[in-house]
């Protein structure tokens, strides 16, 4: 190969290289695109410190409505409250004592050793004996006890207010009837709390009848 030929080959190779470089440089404009522009990364928006997050909605608790108090002018009448100074039932020092209070006091002073049903019968019988004694009326029902005598002092408007029964001397056939009665004396004086005791004894036939109290128990 001659020198002229080598020079021509070199020139051809150089032209090929320049062509490749030119094509590479012109490729973006030829494709119609532009070089991408770097953009800052997208970050989540940060809420402003001055903006408060909305509080969750709270449903208020609804309770029962209070019942309005009733007064005398709305109801027309009102129930008076009990007075602390009012006398209490059962006070032995009170001026007036109810029959129930007297009965309660009697029950506290005796032994409950007689069945209630029998006690009720004996108290009723003892009361009749006592009223026959102080008024003179009804003595014929107990001839062995009164012996046909009449009342020395007759009381009026008498009634039995309370009574209890208990065994006498721990016997099952004898009972003491403790009574409280009220009446007006022959002199016209009223007594509402007179105590009395009647002894009842059961005979062989099972009949209860009054007997005189022993001297030590009178």
C-alpha positions in Angstrom: 0.0 0.0 0.0 1.3 3.4 -0.9 1.4 6.3 1.4 -1.4 8.0 -0.4 -3.7 5.1 0.2 -2.8 5.0 3.9 -3.6 8.7 4.2 -7.0 8.1 2.6 -7.9 5.3 4.9 -7.0 7.4 8.0 -9.1 10.2 6.7 -12.1 7.9 6.2 -11.8 6.4 9.7 -11.5 9.9 11.2 -14.6 11.0 9.3 -16.5 7.9 10.6 -15.6 8.7 14.2 -16.7 12.3 13.8 -19.9 11.2 12.3 -20.7 8.9 15.3 -19.9 11.7 17.8 -22.0 14.2 15.9 -25.0 11.8 15.9 -24.6 11.3 19.6 -24.5 15.0 20.3 -27.6 15.7 18.2 -29.7 12.7 19.4 -31.8 14.6 22.0 -32.8 17.3 19.6 -33.5 14.8 16.9 -35.8 12.8 19.2 -37.8 15.9 19.9 -37.3 15.5 23.7 -35.5 17.6 26.3 -33.1 16.6 29.0 -35.0 15.9 32.2 -34.9 18.7 34.7 -34.1 17.6 38.3 -37.0 18.3 40.7 -37.0 18.3 44.5 -38.5 15.2 46.1 -42.2 15.4 46.9 -42.8 15.6 50.7 -46.0 15.2 52.7 -47.4 18.6 53.7 -46.6 19.4 57.3 -49.6 20.9 59.2 -49.2 24.3 60.5 -48.4 24.4 64.2 -51.1 27.0 64.7 -53.9 24.8 63.2 -55.4 22.5 65.9 -56.6 19.1 64.9 -60.4 18.8 65.1 -61.5 17.2 68.3 -63.7 14.1 68.0 -67.4 14.8 68.4 -68.7 13.8 71.9 -72.3 12.9 72.3 -73.5 14.4 75.7 -74.9 11.9 78.2 -78.6 12.7 78.8 -79.7 11.8 82.3 -83.2 11.6 83.8 -84.8 14.9 84.3 -85.2 15.8 88.0 -88.7 15.6 89.3 -89.9 18.9 90.5 -90.7 19.1 94.2 -94.3 19.5 95.1 -95.4 22.3 97.3 -98.6 23.1 99.1 -99.7 25.7 96.5 -99.3 23.3 93.6 -100.9 20.2 95.1 -103.6 21.9 97.2 -102.5 20.0 100.3 -99.3 18.7 101.8 -98.4 15.9 104.3 -96.8 17.4 107.4 -93.5 15.9 108.5 -93.5 14.3 111.9 -92.3 16.6 114.6 -89.3 15.6 116.6 -90.9 17.0 119.7 -94.1 15.0 119.4 -94.6 12.5 122.3 -93.6 9.0 121.4 -95.9 6.1 121.9 -95.0 4.0 124.9 -93.4 6.7 127.0 -94.6 5.8 130.6 -94.0 9.5 131.6 -96.3 10.9 128.9 -99.6 12.3 129.8 -101.5 10.1 127.4 -100.4 6.5 126.6 -102.1 4.4 124.0 -103.4 0.9 124.6 -100.8 -0.5 122.3 -98.0 1.1 124.3 -99.4 -0.2 127.6 -99.5 -3.7 126.1 -95.9 -3.4 124.9 -94.8 -2.4 128.4 -96.7 -5.3 129.9 -95.1 -7.8 127.5 -91.6 -6.5 128.5 -92.4 -7.3 132.2 -93.5 -10.9 131.9 -92.3 -14.3 130.6 -93.8 -15.4 127.3 -94.4 -19.0 128.4 -98.0 -19.4 127.3 -99.1 -20.1 123.7 -100.6 -17.0 122.1 -104.0 -18.6 121.4 -104.4 -19.7 125.0 -103.0 -16.4 126.3 -105.7 -14.5 124.4 -108.4 -16.7 126.0 -107.0 -16.3 129.5 -106.7 -12.5 129.2 -110.3 -12.2 128.0 -111.5 -14.4 130.9 -109.3 -12.5 133.4 -110.7 -9.2 132.1 -114.3 -10.3 132.6 -113.5 -11.4 136.2 -111.9 -8.0 136.9 -114.8 -6.0 135.5 -117.3 -8.1 137.5 -115.3 -7.3 140.6 -115.1 -3.5 140.2 -118.5 -2.9 138.7 -120.6 -5.6 140.3 -122.0 -6.6 136.9 -121.4 -10.2 135.7 -120.6 -11.8 139.1 -123.1 -14.5 138.6 -120.8 -16.1 135.9 -118.3 -16.8 138.7 -120.3 -17.9 141.7 -117.5 -19.8 143.4 -115.3 -16.8 143.3 -117.6 -14.0 144.4 -119.7 -16.2 146.8 -122.8 -14.1 145.9 -121.4 -10.9 147.4 -122.0 -7.5 145.6 -119.4 -4.9 144.9 -118.5 -2.6 147.7 -117.5 0.3 145.5 -118.9 0.4 142.0 -116.8 1.9 139.3 -118.3 3.2 136.1 -117.3 3.4 132.4 -114.7 0.7 132.9 -112.7 -1.1 130.2 -109.7 -3.3 129.9 -106.9 -1.5 128.1 -104.2 -4.2 128.0 -103.5 -7.6 129.4 -100.9 -10.4 129.3 -100.7 -13.9 130.8 -97.9 -16.0 132.3 -97.6 -19.2 134.2 -98.0 -19.0 137.9 -95.2 -20.6 139.9 -94.2 -22.4 136.7 -97.4 -24.4 136.7 -99.1 -25.5 133.5 -102.5 -25.4 135.2 -102.3 -21.9 136.7 -101.7 -18.5 135.2 -101.4 -14.9 136.3 -103.3 -12.4 134.2 -101.7 -8.9 134.4 -104.2 -6.2 133.4 -104.3 -2.4 133.0 -107.8 -1.0 133.1 -109.5 2.4 133.0 -112.6 3.6 134.9 -114.3 6.3 136.9 -114.3 5.8 140.7 -117.4 6.2 142.9 -116.1 9.7 143.8 -116.1 10.7 140.1 -112.3 10.6 139.5 -111.1 9.2 136.2 -108.2 6.8 136.2 -106.9 5.5 132.9 -104.0 3.3 134.1 -105.0 1.1 137.0 -103.0 -2.2 137.4 -104.6 -5.5 138.5 -103.8 -9.2 138.6 -106.2 -12.1 138.4 -105.2 -15.7 139.1 -106.8 -18.4 136.9 -106.5 -22.1 137.7 -107.5 -25.0 135.4 -109.6 -27.8 137.0 -109.6 -31.5 136.2 -112.2 -30.9 133.5 -109.9 -28.4 131.8 -112.0 -25.4 132.7 -110.2 -22.2 133.8 -111.7 -20.3 136.7 -110.6 -17.5 139.0 -109.1 -18.2 142.3 -108.1 -15.8 145.2 -104.5 -14.7 145.0 -102.3 -16.0 147.8 -101.5 -13.4 150.4 -97.8 -13.1 149.3 -98.9 -12.4 145.7 -101.8 -10.1 146.5 
